[in-house]
């Protein structure tokens, strides 16, 4: 059994272009922060398909595997979007709640943020734009926007603690 799994994973790795194609079809590109995770997930799904359809012609197995990888990637993307959509309003509410309680501290902490951090947090949390929209407005990659947001929120947490 382990031998079949190893063989299927090796075959999936040798034909990893199928997984890359499924990611591209799902509009997930290398600059995406989650690309590597989604690629690995796609390889696992592909290997499982190869293992399940070992008796079918390679071309047929690849067609079905491509669709399975594509739909699994879409499912994961939807799941992550729902999680972000759930977390960000909570974060914004906590941010506003802290502003009410510690207005002076918040103003001082806000002054210590860089211009890009202020712009990103303002657009993302206060104006209600998604991080993807904010990154596009600022003309920076999504991954960079995510990193800036994380660093800015950490700075604010340290200042307000």
N, C-alpha and C positions, 0 to 999 in steps of 0.2 A: 504494500500500500504506500509506504513512504517513498519507495522507488518510483512509483507512478506519479506521485505528487512532485518529486524532484524533477522527473523527466518533463512533466507538464510545465513546471516553472521555467525550466531551461528553454523549452520550446517557446513559451510566452516571451521570455527575454530576447530570444533570437529574432522574434517577429514583433518587437516592441513598437514598430512603426504603426501597427494597427491600433494600439492603445493611444499613441500620440495623435493619430488621425481622429479617433473618437473624442479626445480632449479638444482638438481643434474644432471639430464639428459642434461641440458644446460651448464653443467660444471661451475656452480656458487656454490661455497662452502662457508661455514660459515666465513672463513678468508677473504673473499672478502669484500672490503669496502662498496659495495652497496648491500650486502646480505639482510639486514633488509628491505631496501626500495623495493627491488625486491620481497621479500617474501610478503610484504603487498600488493603490486600490484597484485601478484598472488592470494592472498586471495580474493581480490575484484573481479577479473575475475572469480574465482571459484564460488563465491556467485552469480554473475550475471548468470552464466551458470545454477546453481541449480535453480534459480528463473525462468529462461526461460524454463527449461526442467522438471518442477515439475511433469508433467503428464507421463514422461517416467520412465522406470525401473532405479533404482539407479545405477546399473552396467553400463548401456548404457550412462547415464548422466555423470558418472565419466570418462569413456573413452573419451568422447568428451571434457569434461572439462579439462582433462589432456592435450590434444592436444592444446586447446585454451590457457591454461596457459603457456605451453611450447613456443608456437609461440609468445605470447605477451612478454614473457621474452626475447626471441631472438630479437624481434623488439626493445625493450628498450636498450638492449646491443649494437645493431648496431647503434642506435641513439646516445648513449653516446660515442661510439668509433668515429663516424663521428664528433661529437662536439670536442672531444679531438684532433683528427687529424687536425681539423680546427684551434684550439686555439694554439697548441704547435708551429707551424711554426711562427705564429704571435709573440708569446712570444720570440722565438729564435731570430727573426728579431729585435725586440725591444731591446733585450739583446745585440746583436751585434752593433746596432745603438748607444746604450749608451756607448759601449766600444770605438767606434770611437770618440765620443765627450768627454768622460770623462775617458780617458785611465788611467791616474794616480789615479783618485778616485776609479776606478774599481779595479785596482791592490791592492790598500790599503784595499778596502772592501773584495776582494777575499781572502786576507791574513787572515782576521778575521773569515772566515768560517772554520768549522771543516773539518777534512779529509773526513768523509763520505759525507758531504754536497758538497764538491768540486768534489768528485768522481761521485756522483749522477748527479749533474748539468752538469759536463763535459760529461758524457756518454749520458745523456738524451738530453740536448740541443745542445751541440757542436758536438758530434759524431752522433747525429740523431737517436739514439736508442729510442724505445718506453719505457715508464715507466715500463711496465711489463718486458721487456727484461733487463732493467737496474736493477730492483729489483732481477731478477733471477741471474744476474751476481754478484750482491753484496750479494746474499744468504740471502735476507730479504723479509718479506711479502710485497705484493703490497701496502697494507694500510700504512705500515711504510714508504715505499719509497715515497708515496704520501705526507705524513706528513713532512718528511725531506725536500722534494722539496719545499713545501709550506713555511716552516720555513726559508729555505735558501733564497728563493726569497724575502721574507719579510725582512730578514736581509739586503740583497743587496739594496732593495728599500729604507730602512731607511738610509743606509750609503750614497747612491747617492742623496738623497733628499736634 
